[in-house]
Structure formats: C-alpha cells, structure tokens
C-alpha cells in the first residue's frame, strides 16, 4: 500500500457534490458527531478517498475543511457537480503553523507577554498620576 493511512477508515458516507457551492461535499451530522468534529476557524485538513457512487476508481485527496465541516473536491473528470459520491474519511489533521513559536502560539501567552512588556516601559505609578501626565500645564492635587 502506497500510504499507510489508506488502510484506516474513520468514517464512510454517501453525499451529493454541491452544484452551486464550489463543488463542496458536506460531512453528515452523524459522522461529525462520531468523529467529534466541531465548527471552528482554521479548521482541520481531511485526508479522504472519493469515487462516484456504486463503482469507479477511488481518488485520494487532501482538502481543508470549512467552518461547517465541508470540503471542496478538485476537478475530477468523472465527478461532476450534482453527482452522488462515496467518501471514506481516512484522517483528520490539525491545521497548525509549523513556524509558530510554541510559547506564544496561544492567546493567553500573547497577552501575558504584552502585559509584561507594558509593565517594563517605565510607568511605575499606574493611574494615580494620569491627569498630571495628560495635562501637565494644569495643577492637580
């Protein structure tokens, strides 16, 4: 077998290729629940096999999932928009930036690092003297 992941089938289903939504295939809700898929920004990449319903050669592809767990199939000569297809989901792959610094890859770490930098900018008296900083010509007190 050319790819070891082809021996794994996480889910199988039949679907119809959307005619008006850029050749999207929707993953049925039952399959989404079974695979614990969620709606999310920067969704996973799906490794799948697809063919026309009933017969034909399996085509193995990678596609990005949309926010609502749909994926767009490439132009395959034997699968037209509106066609019924069989799909085997082989693998769900998280979409992560390989060059991202692991220490700052989440929002909490980013906010902490920004707060630490703000605390080291020379301002030590907080908001006690904010009027004096904003309006130095007026007397405050």
Secondary structure, 3 states (H helix, E strand, C coil): CCCHHHHCCCEEEEEECCCCCCCEEECCHHHHHHCCCCCCCCCCEEEEEEEECCCCCCEEEEEEECCCCEEECCCECCECCCCEEEEEEEEEECCCCCCCCHHHCCHHHHHHHHHHHHHCCCCCCCCCCHHHHHCCCCCCC
